[in-house]
Amino acid sequence: MKFTHFLAAALLFPIMTIQAQKATSPKPFNHRTTATGNKKAEKPRLVVGVVVDQMRWDYLYRYSNRYTTGGFKRLLREGFSCENTLINYTPTITACGHTCVYTGSVPAIHGIIGNTWYSPELGRTVYCAEDTTVNTIGSSSAAGKMSPRNMLVTTIGDELKVSNNFQSKVVGVAIKDRGAILPAGHSANAAFWYDASTGNWVSSTYYMNELPGWAQEFNNQHYPQQYLNKPWTTLYPVSTYTLSTADEKAYEGKFKNATSTSFPHALGDMANSAIAASPFGNTMTLEFAKKAIEAYDMGKGNVTDFLAVSLSSTDYVGHQFGPNSVEIEDTYLRLDQDLATLFNYLDAKVGKGQYLFFITADHGVAHVPGFMAENKLPGGTWDDKAALKDLNTQVAGRFGVEGAVKATDNYQFWLNHDAIARGNKNEEEIKQFIIAQLLRSPAIAKAFAIDRLMTTTLPEPMRTMLSNGFNTKRSGDIQVVLSPGYIDGGNTGTTHGLWYPYDAHIPLVWMGWGIQPGKTNRTVGMTDITPTLAALLHIQMPSGNVGQVIQEITH
């Protein structure tokens, strides 16, 4: 399925009536008078994008009977929901997702093909945001040796700043460095992320020479210890979590030193690291984001500002416990309350109807294989590192070439071209041998040489998604596609990365400035978010954009 040619009927923008402002309120934006005499702000004061890491689309509704009126329910009541938003590339992995949301591009173009990938040129694995030319600001660790330089295109934040000669303020905030850096873009005023080794929020010399005083003050509050000085317990009696599996499951992951997977989770002794794997990591992130809004006077000038927030804790909890756990249900119930608090804050600080908000996800997640087996559903596990070792053993035995497969990552294998050439062997023959061995596993539905992608028999949307994920200079030599329900992992917890709907179907809800309530079930792509923002803000699309404007919310 291609996501770049969908058409739809349009809806009208609501006409906003500007309220009288107090002396301490933001400066008035330019307005235009409509035929009815009402005034409408031409642009929002602030755009707030929230990417909820690993949020499956169905979480919007699964726990809705327990959501408050001011969180997810407010989003769906006052906002416009694109109910069938799909990721249109593979792999469905964090760094790729955050980059695509804010660039409207795909890994084939923007170059972020995974959280990590093997570089034959460097002879090692590369991290998506690594940058050895910069240093950490805010701690003595290496957590800040990061920048967006590996991203090859501009972001919507970059284009916003260019549109008004860099007057707009753009800031990224997330526990994960990649969740802050890649969305914020190349020209951001700042990006901040969390250093679990110290319990501090940090940045890098790419953005600044010292940590701002307000951020230092935030760190001095020791929020991880505050949030985890008591065990993590459920909001409601655990027996009422009827939409989740039993609290104790052998296929869920345990916290360090824990003897069970059940509530309560006592995390105080390792609060700095454990905060990320608890719902309070999201609470802390949003509190830091509010401080950033105030410190940078976002939403108070004569141009639009942009805040990109990623909520990483949902991913950590989901990986450890799975999407059917009591832990994930409790995490989303608490996130719902956090969102309600955020909306009330933005209403008061920026003005209701004066900010544009959208929420989406970087990817979904598969069910835990143990859960699948327990309920007689198809699925299982596959170990890419074990497969790499086995393939090298088999190739050495058959062809006499040692270390013929150099690396594996992102469901791809990189060949050792030099070793094969030194052995004077036929590389094509070795490729086909490797593919044949891979296909012997029930975990693998498809394996093929990537340079034969367009001639290999593949259904849509698989072919388009794989093509959009293939970067000529960074991707591997052999692609594998796991069978439905299978994950690259062990016997506890789960992961994501495939083209299947459970990994690729994500929420997308818009609310606030210029948004009429409603929804569409028309298929849109993750890459459509950025061109829609560009249309709403009347600015140029980012340099690698391939998406289309979601017309239902721009007319």
Summary of the structure (lengths in Angstrom):
residues: 555
radius of gyration: 23.7
end to end distance: 25.7
largest distance: 81.8
contacts: 2006
relative contact order: 0.21
helix: 35%
strand: 19%
